[in-house]
Amino acid sequence: MIVGTGSFIGGVARFLTSRVVHNLSITSGSFPFATFIVNITGCFLIGLFYGLAERGHIMNEEWRIFLTVGLCGGFTTFSAFSGENVSFLKESNFLLFLTYTGLSVFTGIAATYLGNLTTRLI
């Protein structure tokens, strides 16, 4: 129930965030900004939540599972990321494939680290 509830909230948040990004016309061109923004935000949040959990007394195990596995798992979308990359490959758009994959992976790891580092500064 904990994971399911978090996943539900994360999935709704992902949908709403993607709508906002599309409505702001950030999605001009072929680059999938909505998925990119959602995934990088989710990476930052999971880093933040794990950092808070590491502090021991800030959240219990149930909250950690709810926020990381549930909320962040429901919010981020590896399947959309993979599907968009397969589309780029089918279109022979190798530059966009490499750019999107590289930016997503490296920025995602950096965002997770920064989220975790943020908890040390609190």
NORUR-V413179 format. One record per residue. RES is the residue in one letter. PSI is psi in radians with two decimals (none if undefined). OMEGA is omega in whole degrees, -180 to 180 (999 if undefined). Layout:
BEGIN
res,psi,omega
RES,PSI,OMEGA
RES,PSI,OMEGA
END
This chain:
BEGIN
res,psi,omega
M,-0.66,-179
I,-0.85,-179
V,-0.74,-179
G,-0.75,179
T,-0.77,178
G,-0.71,179
S,-0.69,178
F,-0.86,-180
I,-0.75,179
G,-0.70,179
G,-0.73,177
V,-0.73,178
A,-0.68,178
R,-0.82,-180
F,-0.83,-179
L,-0.71,178
T,-0.75,178
S,-0.69,178
R,-0.77,180
V,-0.79,180
V,-0.79,178
H,-0.73,-179
N,-0.45,178
L,0.03,180
S,0.47,176
I,-0.35,-173
T,0.55,178
S,2.55,-179
G,-2.87,-175
S,-0.25,-176
F,2.25,-178
P,1.30,-176
F,-0.66,-177
A,-0.86,179
T,-0.72,180
F,-0.85,-179
I,-0.77,179
V,-0.84,-177
N,-0.69,180
I,-0.71,176
T,-0.76,178
G,-0.66,177
C,-0.77,178
F,-0.79,-179
L,-0.74,-179
I,-0.61,175
G,-0.73,178
L,-0.81,-178
F,-0.72,178
Y,-0.66,177
G,-0.73,177
L,-0.68,179
A,-0.61,180
E,-0.42,179
R,-0.19,171
G,-1.01,-172
H,-0.01,-176
I,-0.67,178
M,2.59,178
N,3.10,-177
E,-0.67,-179
E,-0.74,178
W,-0.71,179
R,-0.81,179
I,-0.78,179
F,-0.83,-174
L,-0.68,-175
T,-1.05,-178
V,-0.79,-177
G,-1.26,-174
L,-0.97,-179
C,-0.64,177
G,-0.68,178
G,-0.49,-177
F,-0.80,-179
T,2.85,-173
T,1.54,178
F,-0.58,-180
S,-0.70,177
A,-0.74,177
F,-0.82,180
S,-0.76,180
G,-0.71,178
E,-0.68,178
N,-0.68,177
V,-0.68,177
S,-0.73,178
F,-0.71,180
L,-0.71,178
K,-0.57,178
E,0.03,-176
S,0.53,178
N,1.26,-174
F,-0.58,179
L,-0.79,179
L,-0.65,176
F,-0.88,-179
L,-0.69,180
T,-0.86,-178
Y,-0.79,-180
T,-0.84,-180
G,-0.85,179
L,-0.75,-178
S,-0.82,-177
V,-0.91,-175
F,-0.70,178
T,-0.64,178
G,-0.78,178
I,-0.74,179
A,-0.71,179
A,-0.70,178
T,-0.77,178
Y,-0.77,-180
L,-0.65,176
G,-0.77,179
N,-0.72,179
L,-0.62,180
T,-0.66,-179
T,-0.45,178
R,-0.38,180
L,-0.21,-178
I,none,999
END
